[in-house]
């Protein structure tokens, strides 16, 4: 074993003592201190390990393989002997392996298979400050396993930049150890003013300047693979033909590269050459890039953002945190004094967030919820978290998993859910593959799963603008059939990233092997949309107009450029954003409505829709098949339930009001009289609009059976229906207390107006009231009528509730006016002694 002294060495005895006396510890060590590779080797012979293994968790596959390789070299061995690794689709361990370097997602599968981790003595969470979703989940599960199943299980959390106390408190006041490390000074240069250029242009200029003024190799941080390719192209063109350019090797480093390309980027440059490594944030921690003395930091990173509102995740380019910026700068001070170019201003530096947001706060939680359910936890509060999962995203994930038949309605895991959890893929993709195998579509499902797990391998041109996922499958099969011989042609014609194609095919082949799919046949690509529907039932889309669709989750979606899929009746969106009211589609495939009805029966709902159609003024009875917000099929209902029709009629009356009913003059008057009587006694029916609407079933329900529209309603006899609400005694009392008519002194029967129940009125010609001294009363003499005294032309001349006062005070003024206008009529000086008349003058 190489005895090269690393900065972490002085703290290791103290760490051994802490883990000997306690089961948890937190180690803070600066970048380059050697914690990742030195600590596991140093703890390998501890007594408490008792022959068990050490699990070292790394956030990325590249870091896991690099750490395992380095430790194996320190022991003079090959990977897979004492030190091995497990990452997705790649495992190198043997019977003698004592240290397994694994990615964080692998830990969850190990815990599901063996909750007590009986073969494990120590779990090390490396670079925990990155706060990945799997790291938070893994720590929560290991912590519970430690408390409930394995008191002797050791947990060590390691980080370069992290507040130690919260994690120490979570682990039961674990010991906190700090290693200052060893770093050479790094000169930091900022922009004097904020650049208005594209970031790629600024980066290329800065690289050229740094090559001219500094020694050593360069590490350049960019947000994503797209920016890396554009900088590489721009830099090659800038250096082409120059003597300095002939000495520069441009290497790319991101998760989409093959293992060989990644290893080449990490290796030292050949003698006499200089290397420029263009990397994503993958190079911030854990990895050692040989020969770096200059760091150029774009100040940007790409992170996933999940929206519970839409159920979609988008990649968002954001400024790095101050902690990440310092991590990046530290890469220049590993070998000696270095230089860091920060492509932002000093003022901008002061505005950076101290630390990044934990992924658990912004991520799609479907995998986490499924893992918890497999663990036996339906409520995340049962576990201890540094940051608990957000409620909205958690419930959204639960709803999706129920839709995928992975969870029961109570949140417990199903048999199908256990199969999904064992596959280690996103639940959507695992469900798709499991559904596809019985349909003999397993080959294409595995290819789709691998394709959708990676970035788009089309870099430009017409195919890249097409949202049709079948185009990608066809190009993938073209490459698979012709191999590397077609790589240059595909790259030239369609700008295909053939290295990524190769990786996708390898991953798909691995899944086919695990599932026992031996025949490498490729079915008709028409099934592509159906497979996507299994994975994305919430993103099945129905065309509204050209290029505009309604998703089954209720949101709108658009295809921005006119293309063949723009007028497809149904398609499934595999990739889309969640900006604005309508999401933009990036990848989709058509699907037949018949296939949705046949293969997604569990989520296609059969429903009877019996509603009031306001436009038709009728009950509309339909049978429909609905998938979320989409109506797949709708036909007239052949035999609707009469009770449902009755309820729809009630809904129509509630929506439009009682004016739908045939209110004859007699029915209206009876309702007004009942309203008047209700004022005196609550025993009388309340026939106000609000009360009648609220009690439709009680007073009207029996009369509506068999009726369906407004025309039918006109057949109702509302007078009899309202009268039926009264007892026999109330009917008798109604005629005396609230008569329909009153006989006035002239002998005429005048109708009483009850339209204002607080003031019933009698409209009568003044001459017909001669001889009556006092105002007529109703309700057993309790209510004086309001008299509207009319002229011979039936126009009001006086309104009063005190007839006696009118005769005494106002009559003579009214008489003067009326006598002038109606001189042939009878206008006596003494109205109380006069003869009432219906004519101009009383009969002699």
VEXMISE-721735 format. One record per residue (C-alpha): residue number from 1; residue in one letter; x negated, y negated, z negated. Coordinates in steps of 0.2 Angstrom, whole numbers, plus 5000, padded with zeros to 4 digits. Example, Ala and Ser with C-alpha at 12.3 -4.5 7.8 and 13.67 -1.06 7.14 Angstrom:
   num   residuo     px     py     pz
     1         A   4938   5022   4961
     2         S   4932   5005   4964
// end
This chain:
   num   residuo     px     py     pz
     1         X   5000   5000   5000
     2         X   4994   4983   5005
     3         X   4990   4973   4989
     4         X   4991   4956   4997
     5         X   4996   4944   4982
     6         X   5012   4936   4985
     7         X   5019   4921   4976
     8         X   5033   4932   4968
     9         X   5020   4943   4960
    10         X   5018   4934   4943
    11         X   5037   4935   4939
    12         X   5039   4954   4943
    13         X   5034   4960   4926
    14         X   5047   4948   4918
    15         X   5060   4955   4931
    16         X   5056   4973   4926
    17         X   5058   4969   4908
    18         X   5075   4960   4911
    19         X   5082   4975   4921
    20         X   5075   4987   4908
    21         X   5085   4979   4894
    22         X   5100   4973   4904
    23         X   5110   4979   4919
    24         X   5110   4962   4928
    25         X   5098   4948   4933
    26         X   5097   4933   4944
    27         X   5081   4929   4953
    28         X   5078   4912   4961
    29         X   5063   4912   4972
    30         X   5057   4899   4985
    31         X   5057   4904   5004
    32         X   5041   4914   5008
    33         X   5038   4920   4990
    34         X   5040   4938   4995
    35         X   5056   4943   4985
    36         X   5064   4952   5000
    37         X   5050   4965   5003
    38         X   5040   4965   4987
    39         X   5054   4966   4973
    40         X   5061   4983   4979
    41         X   5044   4991   4981
    42         X   5039   4985   4963
    43         X   5055   4992   4955
    44         X   5054   5009   4964
    45         X   5045   5018   4949
    46         X   5056   5011   4935
    47         X   5062   5024   4923
    48         X   5080   5018   4923
    49         X   5081   5022   4942
    50         X   5080   5040   4937
    51         X   5078   5046   4955
    52         X   5092   5036   4962
    53         X   5090   5024   4977
    54         X   5089   5005   4979
    55         X   5101   4997   4990
    56         X   5094   4980   4997
    57         X   5108   4970   5005
    58         X   5104   4958   5019
    59         X   5116   4946   5028
    60         X   5111   4951   5046
    61         X   5105   4966   5055
    62         X   5090   4958   5062
    63         X   5084   4954   5044
    64         X   5088   4971   5038
    65         X   5078   4980   5051
    66         X   5063   4968   5049
    67         X   5063   4970   5030
    68         X   5063   4989   5031
    69         X   5049   4989   5044
    70         X   5038   4977   5034
    71         X   5040   4987   5018
    72         X   5037   5004   5027
    73         X   5021   4996   5034
    74         X   5016   4991   5017
    75         X   5017   5009   5012
    76         X   5008   5015   5027
    77         X   5024   5024   5033
    78         X   5037   5024   5046
    79         X   5054   5017   5044
    80         X   5066   5031   5038
    81         X   5054   5039   5026
    82         X   5053   5030   5009
    83         X   5061   5015   5016
    84         X   5075   5015   5029
    85         X   5090   5005   5034
    86         X   5108   5006   5039
    87         X   5116   4993   5050
    88         X   5131   4995   5061
    89         X   5128   5007   5075
    90         X   5110   5010   5069
    91         X   5104   5021   5054
    92         X   5086   5026   5050
    93         X   5086   5035   5034
    94         X   5079   5052   5029
    95         X   5080   5064   5014
    96         X   5066   5056   5005
    97         X   5072   5038   5008
    98         X   5072   5028   4991
    99         X   5075   5011   4997
   100         X   5089   5008   5010
   101         X   5091   4991   5017
   102         X   5108   4988   5023
   103         X   5120   4975   5030
   104         X   5133   4968   5018
   105         X   5147   4977   5028
   106         X   5139   4994   5025
   107         X   5140   4992   5006
   108         X   5159   4991   5007
   109         X   5160   5008   5016
   110         X   5148   5016   5004
   111         X   5159   5010   4989
   112         X   5175   5017   4997
   113         X   5166   5034   4999
   114         X   5159   5034   4982
   115         X   5166   5020   4970
   116         X   5154   5024   4956
   117         X   5138   5024   4968
   118         X   5132   5039   4959
   119         X   5116   5040   4970
   120         X   5112   5022   4968
   121         X   5102   5015   4953
   122         X   5100   4996   4959
   123         X   5110   4985   4971
   124         X   5100   4970   4977
   125         X   5110   4955   4984
   126         X   5097   4946   4994
   127         X   5099   4928   5001
   128         X   5115   4927   4991
   129         X   5116   4908   4993
   130         X   5123   4911   5011
   131         X   5139   4917   5002
   132         X   5145   4928   5016
   133         X   5162   4936   5014
   134         X   5155   4953   5013
   135         X   5142   4948   5000
   136         X   5156   4940   4988
   137         X   5167   4956   4991
   138         X   5152   4968   4988
   139         X   5147   4959   4972
   140         X   5165   4959   4965
   141         X   5167   4978   4969
   142         X   5150   4982   4961
   143         X   5153   4972   4946
   144         X   5170   4981   4943
   145         X   5161   4998   4946
   146         X   5148   4993   4934
   147         X   5161   4989   4920
   148         X   5173   5003   4923
   149         X   5162   5018   4931
   150         X   5144   5015   4929
   151         X   5137   5006   4914
   152         X   5119   5010   4920
   153         X   5121   5003   4937
   154         X   5109   4988   4940
   155         X   5114   4972   4950
   156         X   5101   4960   4955
   157         X   5106   4944   4964
   158         X   5092   4935   4973
   159         X   5092   4918   4982
   160         X   5081   4904   4987
   161         X   5093   4890   4985
   162         X   5107   4893   4973
   163         X   5114   4887   4956
   164         X   5110   4902   4945
   165         X   5121   4898   4930
   166         X   5138   4902   4938
   167         X   5132   4919   4945
   168         X   5123   4923   4929
   169         X   5140   4919   4919
   170         X   5149   4930   4931
   171         X   5138   4945   4928
   172         X   5139   4943   4909
   173         X   5126   4930   4905
   174         X   5113   4939   4915
   175         X   5095   4934   4914
   176         X   5089   4921   4926
   177         X   5071   4921   4932
   178         X   5063   4908   4943
   179         X   5048   4909   4955
   180         X   5041   4893   4961
   181         X   5033   4901   4976
   182         X   5019   4894   4986
   183         X   5023   4882   5000
   184         X   5011   4870   5009
   185         X   5016   4852   5012
   186         X   5028   4848   5026
   187         X   5028   4831   5034
   188         X   5046   4827   5039
   189         X   5051   4815   5053
   190         X   5068   4808   5056
   191         X   5076   4799   5071
   192         X   5075   4780   5069
   193         X   5093   4779   5077
   194         X   5106   4791   5080
   195         X   5104   4799   5097
   196         X   5118   4797   5110
   197         X   5111   4811   5121
   198         X   5117   4829   5122
   199         X   5108   4838   5108
   200         X   5099   4849   5121
   201         X   5091   4834   5130
   202         X   5085   4827   5113
   203         X   5078   4844   5108
   204         X   5069   4847   5124
   205         X   5060   4829   5123
   206         X   5056   4833   5105
   207         X   5048   4850   5109
   208         X   5037   4842   5122
   209         X   5032   4829   5110
   210         X   5028   4841   5096
   211         X   5018   4852   5108
   212         X   5007   4837   5112
   213         X   5004   4831   5095
   214         X   5003   4847   5084
   215         X   4995   4864   5083
   216         X   5003   4881   5081
   217         X   5019   4888   5086
   218         X   5037   4880   5085
   219         X   5053   4886   5078
   220         X   5068   4876   5084
   221         X   5085   4878   5076
   222         X   5100   4876   5087
   223         X   5119   4880   5084
   224         X   5122   4894   5096
   225         X   5116   4905   5110
   226         X   5123   4893   5123
   227         X   5113   4879   5117
   228         X   5098   4890   5116
   229         X   5100   4895   5134
   230         X   5102   4877   5140
   231         X   5086   4871   5130
   232         X   5076   4886   5137
   233         X   5081   4881   5155
   234         X   5078   4863   5152
   235         X   5061   4866   5144
   236         X   5055   4878   5157
   237         X   5059   4865   5170
   238         X   5050   4852   5160
   239         X   5034   4862   5158
   240         X   5034   4870   5175
   241         X   5017   4867   5184
   242         X   5008   4859   5169
   243         X   4993   4866   5161
   244         X   5001   4866   5144
   245         X   5016   4874   5151
   246         X   5006   4889   5157
   247         X   5001   4892   5139
   248         X   5019   4891   5131
   249         X   5030   4906   5129
   250         X   5048   4902   5126
   251         X   5057   4915   5115
   252         X   5075   4916   5110
   253         X   5081   4923   5094
   254         X   5100   4926   5090
   255         X   5111   4940   5086
   256         X   5116   4943   5104
   257         X   5099   4949   5109
   258         X   5093   4967   5110
   259         X   5082   4973   5095
   260         X   5067   4973   5107
   261         X   5070   4955   5112
   262         X   5072   4950   5093
   263         X   5056   4959   5088
   264         X   5047   4950   5102
   265         X   5053   4933   5096
   266         X   5047   4937   5078
   267         X   5029   4943   5083
   268         X   5014   4932   5084
   269         X   5010   4924   5100
   270         X   4995   4932   5110
   271         X   4978   4924   5109
   272         X   4977   4908   5118
   273         X   4996   4906   5119
   274         X   5008   4895   5110
   275         X   5026   4901   5106
   276         X   5042   4891   5105
   277         X   5055   4901   5097
   278         X   5073   4895   5100
   279         X   5084   4901   5086
   280         X   5101   4900   5077
   281         X   5103   4899   5059
   282         X   5098   4918   5059
   283         X   5080   4912   5056
   284         X   5084   4902   5041
   285         X   5080   4915   5028
   286         X   5073   4933   5026
   287         X   5065   4933   5043
   288         X   5046   4929   5045
   289         X   5042   4922   5062
   290         X   5024   4923   5064
   291         X   5013   4908   5067
   292         X   5025   4894   5064
   293         X   5018   4877   5060
   294         X   5031   4866   5067
   295         X   5050   4866   5064
   296         X   5063   4856   5075
   297         X   5080   4856   5067
   298         X   5095   4850   5077
   299         X   5104   4849   5061
   300         X   5119   4859   5067
   301         X   5126   4876   5064
   302         X   5141   4886   5070
   303         X   5153   4893   5058
   304         X   5170   4902   5059
   305         X   5185   4893   5053
   306         X   5201   4903   5049
   307         X   5218   4894   5049
   308         X   5232   4902   5039
   309         X   5244   4890   5049
   310         X   5240   4899   5065
   311         X   5232   4915   5060
   312         X   5217   4912   5071
   313         X   5199   4909   5069
   314         X   5188   4897   5079
   315         X   5170   4894   5079
   316         X   5166   4876   5074
   317         X   5150   4867   5076
   318         X   5146   4857   5059
   319         X   5131   4848   5051
   320         X   5120   4859   5041
   321         X   5120   4857   5022
   322         X   5105   4849   5013
   323         X   5100   4866   5006
   324         X   5100   4874   5024
   325         X   5090   4859   5030
   326         X   5077   4862   5017
   327         X   5077   4881   5020
   328         X   5073   4877   5039
   329         X   5060   4864   5035
   330         X   5051   4877   5023
   331         X   5048   4888   5038
   332         X   5034   4875   5043
   333         X   5025   4877   5027
   334         X   5022   4896   5026
   335         X   5004   4896   5033
   336         X   4998   4879   5030
   337         X   5003   4861   5031
   338         X   5017   4859   5044
   339         X   5028   4846   5052
   340         X   5047   4846   5053
   341         X   5057   4835   5065
   342         X   5074   4832   5060
   343         X   5085   4826   5074
   344         X   5096   4814   5063
   345         X   5092   4798   5053
   346         X   5087   4797   5035
   347         X   5104   4789   5032
   348         X   5112   4804   5039
   349         X   5102   4815   5028
   350         X   5109   4807   5013
   351         X   5127   4811   5019
   352         X   5124   4829   5021
   353         X   5133   4841   5009
   354         X   5122   4848   4996
   355         X   5127   4866   5000
   356         X   5138   4875   5013
   357         X   5155   4881   5010
   358         X   5157   4899   5005
   359         X   5164   4910   5019
   360         X   5178   4917   5008
   361         X   5186   4899   5008
   362         X   5186   4898   5027
   363         X   5186   4916   5034
   364         X   5199   4928   5041
   365         X   5202   4939   5026
   366         X   5210   4954   5035
   367         X   5194   4965   5032
   368         X   5193   4959   5014
   369         X   5211   4963   5010
   370         X   5210   4980   5018
   371         X   5194   4984   5008
   372         X   5203   4979   4992
   373         X   5218   4989   4995
   374         X   5207   5004   4999
   375         X   5198   5001   4982
   376         X   5216   5001   4974
   377         X   5217   4982   4971
   378         X   5233   4973   4978
   379         X   5230   4957   4968
   380         X   5213   4949   4970
   381         X   5214   4942   4953
   382         X   5210   4959   4946
   383         X   5192   4956   4951
   384         X   5179   4943   4946
   385         X   5175   4931   4959
   386         X   5163   4916   4961
   387         X   5177   4909   4972
   388         X   5193   4918   4973
   389         X   5201   4921   4990
   390         X   5213   4907   4995
   391         X   5231   4912   4993
   392         X   5237   4906   5010
   393         X   5224   4916   5020
   394         X   5226   4931   5008
   395         X   5245   4932   5011
   396         X   5242   4929   5030
   397         X   5230   4944   5030
   398         X   5242   4955   5020
   399         X   5256   4951   5033
   400         X   5245   4956   5048
   401         X   5239   4972   5040
   402         X   5257   4977   5036
   403         X   5261   4973   5054
   404         X   5246   4985   5059
   405         X   5254   4998   5048
   406         X   5238   4998   5037
   407         X   5247   4992   5022
   408         X   5264   4996   5014
   409         X   5276   4982   5010
   410         X   5270   4982   4992
   411         X   5252   4980   4998
   412         X   5246   4998   4995
   413         X   5235   5006   5008
   414         X   5243   5018   5020
   415         X   5235   5034   5028
   416         X   5232   5024   5044
   417         X   5225   5010   5034
   418         X   5212   5022   5026
   419         X   5207   5027   5044
   420         X   5205   5009   5049
   421         X   5194   5005   5033
   422         X   5182   5020   5037
   423         X   5178   5014   5055
   424         X   5170   4998   5049
   425         X   5177   4987   5063
   426         X   5189   4972   5061
   427         X   5206   4980   5057
   428         X   5213   4974   5073
   429         X   5201   4983   5084
   430         X   5200   4999   5073
   431         X   5219   5000   5074
   432         X   5218   4997   5093
   433         X   5206   5012   5095
   434         X   5216   5023   5084
   435         X   5232   5019   5094
   436         X   5223   5022   5110
   437         X   5216   5039   5108
   438         X   5233   5049   5108
   439         X   5237   5039   5124
   440         X   5221   5045   5133
   441         X   5215   5027   5133
   442         X   5201   5029   5120
   443         X   5187   5025   5132
   444         X   5194   5008   5137
   445         X   5199   5004   5119
   446         X   5181   5007   5113
   447         X   5174   4996   5127
   448         X   5187   4982   5123
   449         X   5182   4983   5105
   450         X   5164   4982   5109
   451         X   5167   4968   5121
   452         X   5178   4958   5109
   453         X   5166   4960   5095
   454         X   5153   4950   5105
   455         X   5152   4933   5113
   456         X   5158   4932   5132
   457         X   5144   4939   5143
   458         X   5150   4927   5157
   459         X   5139   4912   5157
   460         X   5148   4902   5171
   461         X   5155   4902   5188
   462         X   5173   4907   5193
   463         X   5174   4923   5183
   464         X   5170   4913   5167
   465         X   5184   4901   5170
   466         X   5196   4915   5172
   467         X   5205   4920   5156
   468         X   5208   4938   5163
   469         X   5200   4950   5152
   470         X   5201   4964   5166
   471         X   5188   4954   5175
   472         X   5176   4957   5161
   473         X   5180   4975   5161
   474         X   5177   4977   5180
   475         X   5160   4968   5179
   476         X   5155   4979   5164
   477         X   5160   4995   5174
   478         X   5150   4988   5189
   479         X   5135   4986   5178
   480         X   5138   5003   5170
   481         X   5139   5012   5187
   482         X   5123   5003   5194
   483         X   5113   5001   5179
   484         X   5099   4988   5178
   485         X   5097   4989   5197
   486         X   5113   4978   5198
   487         X   5107   4966   5184
   488         X   5099   4953   5196
   489         X   5114   4954   5208
   490         X   5127   4952   5194
   491         X   5117   4938   5187
   492         X   5116   4928   5203
   493         X   5134   4931   5209
   494         X   5143   4930   5192
   495         X   5130   4923   5180
   496         X   5132   4939   5169
   497         X   5121   4941   5153
   498         X   5116   4959   5158
   499         X   5107   4962   5142
   500         X   5123   4958   5132
   501         X   5132   4970   5144
   502         X   5120   4984   5140
   503         X   5122   4981   5121
   504         X   5141   4982   5123
   505         X   5140   4998   5133
   506         X   5129   5006   5120
   507         X   5141   5001   5106
   508         X   5156   5007   5115
   509         X   5147   5024   5118
   510         X   5143   5025   5100
   511         X   5162   5023   5096
   512         X   5166   5036   5109
   513         X   5154   5048   5102
   514         X   5161   5046   5084
   515         X   5179   5048   5090
   516         X   5174   5063   5101
   517         X   5179   5055   5117
   518         X   5168   5066   5129
   519         X   5176   5061   5146
   520         X   5169   5044   5152
   521         X   5184   5041   5163
   522         X   5191   5023   5166
   523         X   5209   5022   5167
   524         X   5219   5009   5176
   525         X   5215   4992   5169
   526         X   5234   4989   5169
   527         X   5233   4997   5151
   528         X   5221   4983   5145
   529         X   5236   4972   5140
   530         X   5244   4986   5130
   531         X   5228   4989   5120
   532         X   5227   4971   5116
   533         X   5245   4971   5110
   534         X   5240   4985   5098
   535         X   5226   4973   5091
   536         X   5235   4957   5092
   537         X   5254   4959   5090
   538         X   5255   4941   5084
   539         X   5247   4935   5100
   540         X   5259   4943   5113
   541         X   5264   4929   5124
   542         X   5280   4926   5134
   543         X   5280   4914   5149
   544         X   5290   4898   5147
   545         X   5284   4888   5162
   546         X   5269   4890   5173
   547         X   5254   4891   5162
   548         X   5264   4888   5146
   549         X   5268   4902   5134
   550         X   5277   4906   5118
   551         X   5267   4917   5106
   552         X   5275   4930   5095
   553         X   5269   4921   5080
   554         X   5280   4906   5086
   555         X   5266   4895   5092
   556         X   5263   4888   5110
   557         X   5249   4893   5121
   558         X   5242   4887   5138
   559         X   5231   4892   5152
   560         X   5224   4875   5157
   561         X   5219   4879   5175
   562         X   5231   4887   5187
   563         X   5226   4905   5190
   564         X   5235   4922   5193
   565         X   5239   4925   5175
   566         X   5248   4907   5174
   567         X   5264   4915   5180
   568         X   5263   4932   5171
   569         X   5280   4936   5162
   570         X   5270   4943   5147
   571         X   5252   4944   5142
   572         X   5242   4946   5126
   573         X   5229   4933   5121
   574         X   5213   4940   5113
   575         X   5204   4924   5111
   576         X   5212   4906   5109
   577         X   5209   4891   5099
   578         X   5221   4883   5086
   579         X   5219   4865   5091
   580         X   5235   4854   5092
   581         X   5253   4861   5095
   582         X   5248   4873   5109
   583         X   5232   4884   5108
   584         X   5221   4885   5124
   585         X   5219   4903   5130
   586         X   5201   4909   5134
   587         X   5204   4928   5136
   588         X   5220   4937   5139
   589         X   5228   4952   5149
   590         X   5245   4955   5156
   591         X   5257   4968   5148
   592         X   5273   4975   5153
   593         X   5289   4972   5143
   594         X   5294   4990   5145
   595         X   5277   4995   5137
   596         X   5280   4983   5122
   597         X   5297   4991   5119
   598         X   5290   5009   5121
   599         X   5274   5008   5111
   600         X   5277   4994   5099
   601         X   5293   5001   5092
   602         X   5288   4999   5074
   603         X   5288   4980   5076
   604         X   5301   4977   5090
   605         X   5317   4973   5080
   606         X   5334   4978   5087
   607         X   5346   4965   5081
   608         X   5364   4960   5084
   609         X   5366   4941   5086
   610         X   5384   4935   5083
   611         X   5384   4916   5082
   612         X   5395   4901   5086
   613         X   5391   4894   5103
   614         X   5394   4875   5101
   615         X   5394   4872   5120
   616         X   5406   4886   5124
   617         X   5416   4883   5108
   618         X   5417   4902   5106
   619         X   5408   4916   5096
   620         X   5394   4923   5106
   621         X   5390   4941   5103
   622         X   5373   4948   5110
   623         X   5362   4962   5107
   624         X   5343   4958   5108
   625         X   5326   4966   5106
   626         X   5315   4954   5097
   627         X   5296   4954   5094
   628         X   5292   4940   5082
   629         X   5297   4924   5090
   630         X   5299   4933   5108
   631         X   5316   4939   5115
   632         X   5311   4954   5125
   633         X   5329   4959   5130
   634         X   5346   4952   5128
   635         X   5363   4959   5133
   636         X   5382   4956   5129
   637         X   5386   4965   5113
   638         X   5399   4979   5118
   639         X   5407   4982   5101
   640         X   5403   4968   5088
   641         X   5408   4970   5070
   642         X   5424   4960   5067
   643         X   5417   4954   5050
   644         X   5402   4947   5060
   645         X   5413   4938   5071
   646         X   5423   4931   5056
   647         X   5407   4925   5049
   648         X   5402   4917   5065
   649         X   5419   4908   5065
   650         X   5415   4902   5048
   651         X   5398   4895   5054
   652         X   5407   4886   5068
   653         X   5419   4878   5056
   654         X   5405   4873   5044
   655         X   5395   4866   5059
   656         X   5408   4856   5068
   657         X   5421   4853   5054
   658         X   5439   4856   5051
   659         X   5444   4847   5067
   660         X   5442   4864   5076
   661         X   5458   4869   5069
   662         X   5476   4864   5075
   663         X   5481   4850   5063
   664         X   5499   4846   5068
   665         X   5508   4831   5060
   666         X   5517   4842   5048
   667         X   5501   4851   5043
   668         X   5491   4835   5041
   669         X   5505   4828   5030
   670         X   5506   4843   5019
   671         X   5487   4843   5017
   672         X   5488   4824   5012
   673         X   5502   4828   5000
   674         X   5492   4842   4992
   675         X   5477   4830   4990
   676         X   5489   4818   4981
   677         X   5495   4831   4969
   678         X   5477   4837   4965
   679         X   5474   4820   4958
   680         X   5486   4823   4944
   681         X   5482   4842   4940
   682         X   5467   4853   4944
   683         X   5479   4867   4945
   684         X   5484   4861   4963
   685         X   5473   4866   4977
   686         X   5459   4855   4982
   687         X   5461   4852   5000
   688         X   5447   4840   5003
   689         X   5435   4843   5018
   690         X   5421   4849   5007
   691         X   5432   4861   4997
   692         X   5441   4868   5012
   693         X   5424   4871   5020
   694         X   5417   4879   5004
   695         X   5432   4891   5002
   696         X   5435   4896   5020
   697         X   5435   4914   5016
   698         X   5448   4912   5002
   699         X   5462   4902   5011
   700         X   5458   4905   5030
   701         X   5449   4922   5031
   702         X   5464   4933   5033
   703         X   5471   4923   5047
   704         X   5455   4923   5058
   705         X   5454   4942   5061
   706         X   5454   4945   5080
   707         X   5451   4927   5084
   708         X   5435   4922   5094
   709         X   5436   4904   5101
   710         X   5443   4887   5099
   711         X   5458   4892   5110
   712         X   5462   4906   5098
   713         X   5461   4895   5083
   714         X   5475   4884   5091
   715         X   5487   4898   5088
   716         X   5486   4896   5069
   717         X   5500   4888   5059
   718         X   5491   4878   5047
   719         X   5507   4871   5038
   720         X   5511   4889   5033
   721         X   5493   4893   5028
   722         X   5492   4878   5017
   723         X   5509   4881   5010
   724         X   5504   4899   5006
   725         X   5491   4892   4994
   726         X   5505   4886   4982
   727         X   5515   4895   4969
   728         X   5534   4895   4970
   729         X   5535   4882   4956
   730         X   5522   4871   4965
   731         X   5533   4871   4981
   732         X   5548   4866   4971
   733         X   5538   4852   4962
   734         X   5530   4846   4978
   735         X   5547   4841   4985
   736         X   5551   4830   4970
   737         X   5534   4824   4966
   738         X   5528   4821   4983
   739         X   5543   4820   4995
   740         X   5540   4819   5013
   741         X   5553   4805   5015
   742         X   5562   4792   5005
   743         X   5579   4785   5008
   744         X   5579   4766   5008
   745         X   5594   4755   5004
   746         X   5599   4754   5023
   747         X   5601   4773   5023
   748         X   5586   4777   5033
   749         X   5574   4791   5029
   750         X   5557   4784   5030
   751         X   5541   4795   5029
   752         X   5529   4793   5015
   753         X   5511   4790   5021
   754         X   5499   4800   5010
   755         X   5483   4797   5020
   756         X   5476   4787   5005
   757         X   5480   4799   4991
   758         X   5476   4785   4978
   759         X   5489   4774   4986
   760         X   5504   4782   4995
   761         X   5513   4770   5006
   762         X   5530   4767   5014
   763         X   5531   4757   5030
   764         X   5549   4750   5032
   765         X   5557   4734   5039
   766         X   5560   4721   5027
   767         X   5579   4720   5031
   768         X   5581   4738   5026
   769         X   5576   4734   5008
   770         X   5589   4720   5004
   771         X   5597   4724   4988
   772         X   5583   4735   4980
   773         X   5576   4726   4965
   774         X   5561   4737   4961
   775         X   5547   4746   4970
   776         X   5551   4765   4973
   777         X   5541   4777   4963
   778         X   5535   4795   4966
   779         X   5526   4808   4955
   780         X   5540   4808   4942
   781         X   5540   4789   4942
   782         X   5521   4788   4938
   783         X   5516   4781   4955
   784         X   5523   4765   4963
   785         X   5522   4766   4982
   786         X   5513   4753   4992
   787         X   5526   4745   5003
   788         X   5522   4739   5020
   789         X   5536   4727   5024
   790         X   5538   4725   5043
   791         X   5546   4712   5054
   792         X   5559   4717   5066
   793         X   5545   4720   5079
   794         X   5537   4733   5066
   795         X   5523   4721   5062
   796         X   5517   4720   5044
   797         X   5523   4704   5036
   798         X   5519   4708   5018
   799         X   5510   4723   5008
   800         X   5515   4724   4990
   801         X   5517   4737   4975
   802         X   5528   4724   4966
   803         X   5544   4722   4976
   804         X   5553   4712   4962
   805         X   5539   4699   4962
   806         X   5540   4698   4981
   807         X   5558   4694   4981
   808         X   5555   4681   4968
   809         X   5540   4672   4974
   810         X   5535   4677   4992
   811         X   5551   4681   5001
   812         X   5556   4663   5005
   813         X   5540   4658   5013
   814         X   5541   4674   5024
   815         X   5559   4671   5027
   816         X   5555   4654   5035
   817         X   5542   4662   5047
   818         X   5553   4676   5052
   819         X   5569   4665   5054
   820         X   5559   4654   5066
   821         X   5553   4669   5076
   822         X   5569   4680   5075
   823         X   5584   4667   5074
   824         X   5597   4680   5078
   825         X   5592   4691   5064
   826         X   5600   4691   5047
   827         X   5589   4681   5034
   828         X   5600   4679   5018
   829         X   5595   4667   5004
   830         X   5598   4680   4991
   831         X   5590   4696   4996
   832         X   5595   4706   4981
   833         X   5614   4702   4984
   834         X   5612   4704   5003
   835         X   5617   4720   5013
   836         X   5603   4730   5019
   837         X   5603   4734   5038
   838         X   5595   4743   5052
   839         X   5602   4731   5064
   840         X   5599   4712   5068
   841         X   5614   4709   5057
   842         X   5624   4720   5045
   843         X   5641   4726   5051
   844         X   5656   4716   5045
// end
